[in-house]
Amino acid sequence: MFYSTDLSDVVVAQTKLCFIDKDKGILKYRGYHVEDLAKMCHFEEVVYLLFYGKKPDNDQLMKLKEKMAFYRSIPYSIKKIIDNIPREVSILEVLRTAVSALGSKDLKFLAPFEQVLYICTKIPTVIAYRFNLINDREMIEPRSDLSHVENYLYMLFHEVPDKNHVRALESYLILTLEHGLNPSTFAARIVSSTHSDMVSSVCAAFGALKGPLHGGALGEIINMIKKIEKEKDVYNWLEEKIKNKEKLAGFGHRIYKSRDPRVIPLKNLSYELSNENSFLNLAMMIEEQASLIFKIYKPDKNIPINMEYFAAILLHFIGFSNELFIPTFSVSRSIGWCLHSIEAFKGPLIYPQSEFRQELT
């Protein structure tokens, strides 16, 4: 029997959703390069594409937007649960609890794609409700006349958002909708393969996303840049970290060996929002200096910058605080979780084997 400690060299599922070429740095959704989708499409269009395998026409897109707007409100019972969760509990943990509290009873009467919309359109509303609550701000109800991304920003910041911010966030959410069998998606697929409900699959995915090895780097990137900004010694700060074999947030990727195809779009969007301010200039200097130092201390390894580096900077420029970074990532990735759950439900029960050892090293 083949043995693999982390399953990185094992194919355990087949999917129609996305294609990844880790050596060439390619990511496609249903045959479309993700960079092109982020540049040319709206979020709702790509959601439709992922489920149906084709882009919607104007009528189909309008109907999807209407459905997403219809489902985005959260019931009073969920609000009361959120109200009673202690303030020190993170927004991501609140999301897991709120989604779990939706239950599966109502989902039984909905078609698979309707279930996806029912769950995922409520996630931005839960985030905004909790964010406003812990910051002692007025609770803002969702607006049906705004797009999915516009409404999210409206609920968070209490005003109709700037178009540049909408486009930047929309591109980020498109770029993060789906990415193969990452740990949170795999967790969702395992649960769905048991023929459990979609709510349970999403809750399992939230549990995996909470782990710092999977979803924890975005806030660390902003903290790193701010720390270097205070010390004003980019090269020596980075060299000390790399020399001591400490990880640099935003560098290296588990999958991509050459380049992360999502980096360039996010980098360009960060430029557009920044007006070339000092924070972005410092971030660019860190990227350049780190690459030089890696070549000295790790000449045999290619450690490219990853998507999270400029994603964190982009979200920072839009006005997001660190506590919103990972929850915002789940606004889009939850769609991927659900679509993978639909696939896994149709497949066999995922049931790998373990090997007994008297003592573990």
C-alpha positions in Angstrom: 0.0 0.0 0.0 1.4 3.4 -1.0 2.3 5.7 2.0 2.2 9.5 1.9 2.4 11.7 5.0 0.7 14.7 3.6 -1.1 13.4 0.4 0.8 16.0 -1.7 1.8 13.3 -4.2 -1.6 11.6 -4.2 -4.6 12.4 -6.5 -7.7 11.7 -4.4 -10.4 13.4 -6.5 -11.3 14.5 -10.0 -12.9 17.9 -10.6 -14.3 20.0 -13.4 -13.9 23.3 -11.5 -10.3 24.3 -11.9 -7.0 23.3 -13.5 -3.6 24.1 -11.9 -0.2 23.7 -13.5 2.2 24.2 -10.6 5.3 24.2 -12.8 4.2 26.8 -15.3 2.1 28.9 -12.8 -1.3 28.5 -14.5 -4.7 28.6 -12.9 -7.9 28.1 -14.9 -11.6 28.0 -13.9 -13.5 25.9 -16.3 -11.0 26.5 -19.1 -10.6 30.3 -18.5 -7.4 31.8 -17.2 -8.1 33.3 -13.8 -6.3 36.5 -14.6 -8.6 37.2 -17.5 -11.7 36.5 -15.4 -10.5 38.8 -12.7 -10.0 41.6 -15.3 -13.1 41.1 -17.5 -15.8 39.6 -15.3 -18.0 40.4 -12.3 -18.1 38.1 -9.3 -21.5 36.8 -10.0 -20.6 35.8 -13.6 -17.7 33.7 -12.4 -19.8 32.0 -9.8 -22.3 31.0 -12.5 -19.3 29.9 -14.7 -18.0 27.6 -12.0 -21.3 25.9 -11.5 -22.7 25.7 -15.0 -19.4 25.5 -17.0 -20.3 28.5 -19.2 -20.7 32.2 -18.7 -24.2 33.5 -18.2 -26.1 35.7 -20.7 -27.6 38.9 -19.5 -30.9 37.4 -18.4 -29.2 34.5 -16.5 -26.9 37.0 -14.8 -29.7 39.2 -13.7 -31.6 36.2 -12.3 -28.5 35.1 -10.4 -28.0 38.6 -8.9 -31.6 38.7 -7.8 -31.3 35.3 -6.1 -28.1 36.2 -4.3 -29.7 39.4 -3.1 -32.8 37.5 -1.9 -30.8 35.1 0.2 -28.2 37.4 1.8 -30.3 38.5 4.8 -29.7 36.5 8.0 -32.6 35.5 10.3 -33.2 37.1 13.7 -32.2 33.8 15.5 -28.8 34.0 13.9 -28.3 37.6 15.0 -29.2 36.7 18.6 -26.6 33.9 18.5 -23.9 36.4 17.2 -24.9 38.9 19.8 -24.3 36.5 22.6 -20.8 35.3 21.5 -18.1 36.9 23.6 -16.2 39.8 22.0 -12.9 38.1 22.1 -14.1 35.3 19.8 -12.7 35.9 16.3 -14.9 36.7 13.4 -13.9 33.5 11.6 -15.1 31.4 14.6 -18.3 33.4 14.7 -18.8 32.6 11.0 -18.4 28.9 11.7 -21.0 29.1 14.5 -23.5 31.2 12.6 -23.3 28.9 9.5 -23.7 25.9 11.7 -26.8 27.5 13.3 -28.5 27.8 9.8 -29.1 24.0 10.1 -29.9 21.7 7.2 -33.7 21.5 7.4 -34.4 24.3 4.9 -31.7 23.1 2.6 -33.4 19.8 1.9 -36.0 21.5 -0.3 -33.4 23.4 -2.4 -31.6 22.3 -5.5 -27.8 22.1 -5.1 -26.9 25.5 -6.6 -29.7 27.1 -4.5 -28.1 25.6 -1.4 -24.8 27.2 -2.4 -26.4 30.6 -2.7 -28.4 30.2 0.5 -25.3 29.6 2.6 -22.6 31.7 0.8 -24.6 34.9 0.3 -25.1 35.1 4.1 -21.4 35.0 4.9 -20.7 38.7 4.1 -23.8 39.6 6.1 -22.6 37.7 9.1 -19.1 39.2 8.9 -20.5 42.8 8.6 -23.0 42.2 11.5 -20.2 40.9 13.8 -17.7 43.6 12.8 -20.2 46.4 13.5 -21.3 44.8 16.7 -17.8 44.5 18.2 -16.9 48.0 17.1 -20.1 49.5 18.6 -21.5 50.6 15.3 -25.0 50.6 13.8 -26.1 47.3 12.2 -26.6 47.8 8.5 -29.0 45.5 6.7 -28.1 44.3 3.2 -29.3 46.2 0.2 -30.9 44.2 -2.7 -30.1 46.9 -5.3 -26.3 46.5 -4.8 -24.1 43.7 -6.2 -22.6 41.1 -4.0 -19.3 42.9 -3.6 -20.9 46.4 -3.4 -23.2 45.3 -0.7 -20.4 43.7 1.4 -18.5 47.0 1.4 -21.6 49.0 2.1 -22.5 46.9 5.2 -18.9 47.2 6.5 -18.3 50.9 5.9 -21.8 52.3 6.0 -21.7 54.0 2.6 -22.0 53.1 -1.1 -18.5 52.1 -1.9 -16.0 53.8 -4.3 -16.1 52.1 -7.7 -12.3 51.5 -7.6 -12.6 49.7 -4.3 -15.5 47.6 -5.6 -13.5 46.6 -8.7 -10.3 45.8 -6.7 -12.2 43.6 -4.1 -14.2 41.9 -6.9 -11.0 41.0 -8.7 -9.5 39.6 -5.4 -12.6 37.6 -4.7 -12.6 36.1 -8.2 -9.0 35.2 -7.9 -9.7 33.3 -4.6 -13.0 31.6 -5.5 -11.4 28.2 -6.2 -8.0 26.6 -5.9 -8.2 22.8 -6.1 -7.8 20.5 -3.1 -6.4 22.9 -0.5 -6.9 21.8 3.1 -10.2 23.5 3.7 -11.7 22.3 0.4 -10.5 18.8 1.1 -12.1 19.0 4.5 -15.4 20.0 2.9 -15.1 17.1 0.4 -14.5 14.5 3.1 -17.6 15.5 5.0 -19.7 15.6 1.8 -18.5 12.2 0.8 -20.3 10.8 3.9 -23.5 12.2 2.4 -23.7 14.8 5.2 -25.3 18.2 4.4 -23.6 21.2 2.8 -23.7 23.3 6.0 -21.6 20.6 7.7 -19.2 20.6 4.9 -18.7 24.4 5.1 -18.3 24.3 8.9 -15.5 21.7 8.4 -13.9 23.9 5.9 -14.0 26.9 8.3 -12.3 24.7 10.9 -9.4 23.9 8.5 -9.2 27.6 7.3 -8.7 28.7 10.9 -5.4 26.8 11.1 -2.4 29.2 10.7 -0.7 26.9 8.2 -3.6 27.4 5.8 -5.2 30.8 6.3 -3.1 32.8 8.7 -0.6 34.8 6.7 -2.5 37.8 5.5 -2.5 39.8 8.7 1.1 38.8 9.4 2.2 40.4 6.1 0.8 43.9 7.1 2.4 43.5 10.6 5.7 42.6 9.0 5.7 45.7 6.7 4.7 48.0 9.6 7.5 46.5 11.8 10.1 47.0 9.1 8.8 50.5 8.5 9.5 51.4 12.2 13.0 49.8 12.2 13.9 51.4 8.8 16.4 48.7 7.9 14.9 46.5 5.3 17.9 44.4 4.3 19.3 43.6 7.7 15.8 42.8 9.1 15.1 40.4 6.3 18.5 38.8 6.4 18.3 38.1 10.1 14.9 36.3 9.6 16.1 34.3 6.6 19.5 33.5 8.2 17.6 32.1 11.2 15.4 30.0 8.9 12.3 31.8 9.9 9.5 32.0 7.4 8.6 35.3 5.7 4.9 35.9 5.4 3.9 36.2 1.8 6.8 34.3 0.4 6.8 30.7 -1.0 3.8 28.6 -2.1 3.0 25.0 -1.4 1.8 24.4 -5.0 3.5 26.9 -7.4 7.2 26.4 -8.1 7.7 29.3 -10.5 5.0 31.9 -10.1 1.6 32.3 -8.6 -0.6 33.6 -11.5 -2.7 35.6 -9.1 0.2 37.9 -8.0 0.4 40.2 -11.0 -3.3 41.1 -11.1 -3.2 41.9 -7.3 0.0 43.8 -7.7 -1.4 46.0 -10.4 -4.6 46.6 -8.5 -2.5 47.6 -5.4 -0.6 50.2 -7.6 -3.9 51.6 -8.8 -5.3 52.1 -5.3 -2.1 53.3 -3.7 -1.1 56.4 -5.8 2.5 55.1 -5.2 2.4 55.8 -1.5 5.3 55.1 0.9 3.6 51.9 2.2 3.6 50.3 -1.2 7.1 51.5 -2.0 8.3 49.8 1.1 6.4 46.6 0.2 8.1 46.6 -3.2 11.5 47.1 -1.6 10.8 44.2 0.8 9.9 42.0 -2.2 13.1 42.9 -4.0 15.5 42.6 -1.0 14.0 39.3 0.1 14.5 37.8 -3.4 18.2 38.8 -3.3 18.7 37.4 0.2 17.0 34.1 -0.7 19.4 33.7 -3.5 22.3 34.0 -1.1 21.1 31.8 1.7 18.9 29.4 -0.3 20.4 29.3 -3.8 18.9 25.8 -4.5 15.4 26.9 -3.7 13.0 29.1 -5.7 10.9 31.0 -3.2 8.6 33.3 -5.1 6.2 35.8 -3.7 2.7 34.4 -3.3 -0.8 35.8 -3.8 -1.3 36.6 -0.1 1.4 39.3 -0.2 -0.3 41.7 -2.5 -3.8 40.5 -1.4 -3.0 41.8 2.1 -1.8 45.1 0.7 -4.8 45.4 -1.5 -7.2 44.8 1.3 -5.3 47.2 3.5 -5.7 49.9 0.9 -9.4 49.3 0.6 -9.7 49.9 4.3 -9.9 46.4 5.8 -8.4 45.8 9.2 -6.4 42.6 9.8 -9.3 40.9 11.6 -11.4 41.0 8.4 -8.7 39.5 6.0 -9.4 35.8 6.5 -13.2 36.1 6.9 -13.2 38.1 3.6 -11.2 35.3 1.9 -14.1 33.0 2.9 -16.6 35.2 1.2 -15.3 33.8 -2.1 -13.7 30.5 -1.2 -16.9 29.3 0.5 -18.4 29.1 -3.1 -15.5 26.7 -4.0 -16.1 24.7 -0.9 -19.7 24.2 -1.7 -19.2 23.3 -5.4 -16.5 20.7 -4.4 -19.0 19.4 -1.9 -21.5 18.8 -4.7 -18.9 16.9 -6.6 -17.8 14.8 -3.6 -21.4 13.9 -2.8 -21.7 12.1 -6.1 -18.5 10.2 -5.5 -17.3 7.4 -3.2 -16.8 7.7 0.6 -13.3 9.1 1.2 -11.8 6.6 3.6 -7.9 6.4 3.6 -6.0 3.9 5.7 -3.5 4.4 8.6 -0.5 2.4 9.5 0.1 1.3 13.1 3.4 2.0 14.7 4.4 1.3 18.3 6.2 4.5 18.5 5.8 7.7 16.4 8.8 9.8 15.4 
